[in-house]
């Protein structure tokens, strides 16, 4: 099957020509022909999705995952991490057990568990009553309940070092987030093996001239990946440009989407929190931001509109998040690779989405 494209983004470079797919695999690129103005890029990889298309993953059933998955595909996402925020232990365990293990489209990579070991000073929308101090036994119960691929915690908390070591032993990516870590504490965490930061600048110690905190350290350490929300609300345009100037090439876009993403009107739930949409942002009734209604294709467009080259903006939604996860098979378009592909037109509108070589979305 030919994709009918003018070019393809192969390992970060635009290669002129069409793409051929067979049996779920990309068999060739750079073929003659193809429709002008259309480009094939790797399927998007979203590391942080709390919910989507009316579905909150903390309470999702198998059918709910199918509903959310269809909506995610329409936004170009072919692999993602359902994200579970701080909640009662029983709720988090049930959510992990309900998560699809394999065979779903888009691909469920594994769970991103965000909490409950967070700073009480930087909780954002996470409910204080369910927050916990580091507890190795609780961590083990969470890890045993389902496949966890990323875990966000505040590394400065007493006892967090033991959790980080255990997570790394179990091959879980450890992310710092909802944290009040100083620069010294951030360096210690990164030296220990924390490799990324969840939604940089949001819900963490602010950057100051003599107190750069975790933000300053993450931006200046080349061994740390940073994740950011580019929805026009969580970060000012200048902040996005600053992040990119300091860390371009190790920046991943995340949606931090909630059930309201993909055009669902509120109010709706994020765990046991009721949220509504105000001026394009999900909020609790007290005005605290509660995730986004952002799609990944919108995030790519927003980043590109700020002057970031197209190839790099797409890379922030594909190859970089895949590298954070250590998944060489995701976020790339190349001969012999998985045929998880998004076809875009010259306005960055989605024309077609393939996952596993099959057309899952056709505009």
N, C-alpha and C positions, 0 to 999 in steps of 0.2 A: 504493500500500500504506500503510495506517495502522499506526502503532506501538502503538496502544492504551495510551497513557500519560495520566496526569493533568496533567503539566506537563513542560516542557523547559527545560534550562539554556542560555539563549541569551545569548552574550556576557557571561557572568557573572551573569545575572539569571534567576530562575525565572519563566517565562511559563506561566500556566495554559493547559491545553488539549492536544489531541493533535497529533501530527506526521505529515505525509504525505511519502512518499518515492516517487520515480519515476526510473527509468533512472540509478540511482546518485547521485541528487541530492535534497537536501531541497527540496521545492517549497512547503511551507507549515507553519506552526506556529500554535499557539493555536486549533486547531479544536475544536468541541464534541465531548464524549464522552471516552472513554478510561477505563481501569481505575484505580480509586482506589489511591493509594499507590505508583504507578509513575511514575518520572521518567526522561526521556531526557537523557543527557549526551553530550558529545563523546567519541569514542574516545580512549583513553589513548595518550600518546606517551612512550615510554621511551628515554631517551638513553644508557643504559648497561646492556647485556645481554650478559654474557660467554658465557652458555649458558642452556639451558632445556629442560625435559622430557627429560633424559637426553642432551642434545646439548651438546657443547663447540664453540663457533663457530670456534675456532682450527683444528679438524680436521674441520669439517663439510662434508658432501657436499650435493648438491642435494636428495636425499631427506631428509637430516638437517634441512635448512632447512624442509622441509614438515612434519616431525614437530614441530620446535620452534615453528613458526608456528601450528600447530593448538593447541598448549598455551598459547601467548601469547594467542591470541584468547580462550580460555576465561577468562583473567584480565583481559579487557577491553582488551588492547593491540591497537590497529589500525595503529600505525606505530612503528618502533623502529630503533635503531642497533645492529647486531651490534658487539660491542666486543672488540678484540684486545689482550690484555695483552702485556707484554714477553716476547719469545721470540726464538729464532734468526731471523736475517733471512729465510732461506729459508722458514721456517714462516709468518712474517707475510705474506710476498709470496704464498705459496700460498693463505692464508686470504683475502686481499683479492681474488685472482683468482676464488676459488670463490664469492664472495658474489653472490647474485642481483642482477641489474641492474634489472629491472622486471617487472611482471606478477604479483608474488607477494602473497599475503595472509597475515598482515598486511603492510603496506607496508614494505619495506626502504628506509629513507630514505638510508642510506649508512653507511659504517663510522665507528665511533669508535675511533681508534687511541690506546691508552693506553700510552705508552712508545715506544721504549726510552730516551728522553732524560729521565730522572728523577733525583731527588736520591739519591745512595747512602745518605743518612742517613734517607730516608723511603720506602723501597721497599715496606713492607708485605709482601704475599705475592709481589711481583714478583721473579723470580730475579736475583740480583746478577750472575751470569755472563753474562747476556744484556743487561744495562744498557749504554748507550752514552753517551758525551759527544756534544754536538751535532755533527751531521755533515750538511751540506747535501746532499751527494751521496746519502747514505742516505735522507734525507727525500724527495728527488726520486724515488728508486726506489719508495718506499712509495706516494707519491701517484700515480705512473704505473701502479701495479699494479691499482688499483680505485678506485671513487668513495669518497673520504674526505670526510666532512662535519664531523667534530670531531676535534681532536687535542689530547691532554693531554700537557703537558710541565712541567718545572720551570724557570720563567723566569729564575731567578737563575744558572743555569749559564753559564759562559763560552761564548759563541757562540750562545746561545739567541735573542738579539735578531735575528740574521740569519734563523733559522728562523721566528720569529714573522712577520717581514716577508714571507717567502716564502709562508707559509701564508695570510696575508691576501690576498696577490696572487692566490692560487689559490682564493679565496673559501671557505676552510675556517675554521670556528669554532675559535678557539684557547682552550683551557681550561688553567688552572693547576691542577696536582695533583701529588701525591707530591713535595712541594716543601718546602724549608727556607727559603723567602724571608722576609727581614725586611720590615718595613713599607715602608721606602724602596724596596726591590727590587720589592715588590708594586705600589706606586704607579707605578713606572717601567714595569712590564709592562702595567698597565691603561691607562696613558697611551699606550702603543705600540699597543694594540688588543686585548689579551687581554680577553675579555668575560665570562668565567664561571669558576667554580671547581668542580672535580670533588669530589664527596663531602666537603663542608666539615667541618672538624675532623679528619677521618680521614686518616692518612698525610700530615700536614703539621706545620709548626712550631706548637707550642702557643701559645695566647693567654696573655700575661702582662701584668701591670699596666704595666710600662715597656717591654715588648717585645711589642706586639700582633700582630706578624707579619702574614702574609697573611690570617688569619682576621679580625683587627680591621679591616683595610683593606677587605676585601670586604664586611663587614657595614655599613660606614659610607659606602661609595661608592654613590650611587644609580644609577650607570651600569654596575654589575656584577651579574650574575645569579649566584646560588649554587645548587648542587645538593646534596641531602641524602638520606641513607638512613634511613628511619624504619621500622626493623624491630624496635625494642625492645632492640637489642643494640649497634649501632654508635654510637648517641647516647642519652644519658640524656634522659628526658622534659623535664627542665628546660632542657637544651641545645637541644632542638627548639623549646621555647617562646621561648627567648632569640633563636634565629635568626629565628623568625617575628616577634617583637616588633621586631627591628631591620630586617628585610628583607622582610616580608610583601608579596606582590605581585611579587617578583622571586626567588622561591624555587621551584625545580623538584624534584619527587620523582623519584628514580631507584631502580630495583630493585637494581642491581649484581648481578643474578641470575647464578647458575652452573647447571651441568647438573643440580644437585639440586633446582632449583625445580620446582614443580608435582608434588610428592609422590614424587620419585625418591629412592630410598635410596642411600647411599654404600657403599663408597668410589667416587669417580669422579675424572675428570681436569679440571684447569684448566690448559690448556697441557700442559707436562710435569711438572706438580706433582700429586701424588696428594692428594686432600683427602677428609675424612670429615665427617659432621655430628655435632656435639656440642652438646646443649642448644639445638638449633634454629639453630646457626651453623656454616657450613662452615669447617673449620680445617685447616691443615697439621698434620703430626705434632708440630711444635714448639709448637703452640698459637696460632700467628698466624692472625688472621681471614683468610679467603679468599673474599670476596664474601658472597652471601646465598642464601637459598632463598625470598626475598620475591617475592610477586606484586604487581602495581600496584594491584589492588583492595584488597589487604591494606594497602598503604602509605596509600591514601586513607582507609580505615577507621581506621588507627592515628592518622593526623594529625587526623582529625575527632574521635576519642575524646579528644584532648588539648585540646579546646575550640576548635579552629579551625572556623569556620562551614563548612557543607557546600559552599556555592558556592566558597569559597576553597580548600578541600581538593581539590575536583575540578579547579579551575583550576591547582593546582600539578602536576597530572598531565596537563594538556591544553594550555591556552593558554600557560602560561609556558614549558614546554619547546619548544613550537612557535615562540615568539618568539625563544628562544635560537638556534634554527636559521634564523630568518628565513623561516619557512614560514607564510604567512598562510592557506594552504589547509588546514592541519592544526590539530587541537585546538580547533575551533570548531563550533558547531551553529547554523546560520542558513539562511534562505531562500537558495537558490542554491548552498549549500555542499556539499561532499562528504558523502555519507551514510555516514560512519564514526561509528557511534552505539553507545552502551552503554545498555541499559535496566536500571534498578535498581529493586528493591522498597524498602519502607520499612525494611528491615533492612540495606540496602546489599548485598544479594545480587544477583548478576547473573541477569537473566531472559533477556536476549537480547543478542547482539552482531552488529551489521551492519558490514560492511566493503565499500565500493564498492556500497552499497545492497542487498547480498545478506545474508541471515541466515546467518552462519557458525557461530554458537553459539546454541542454544535450550535453556534449562534444562528 
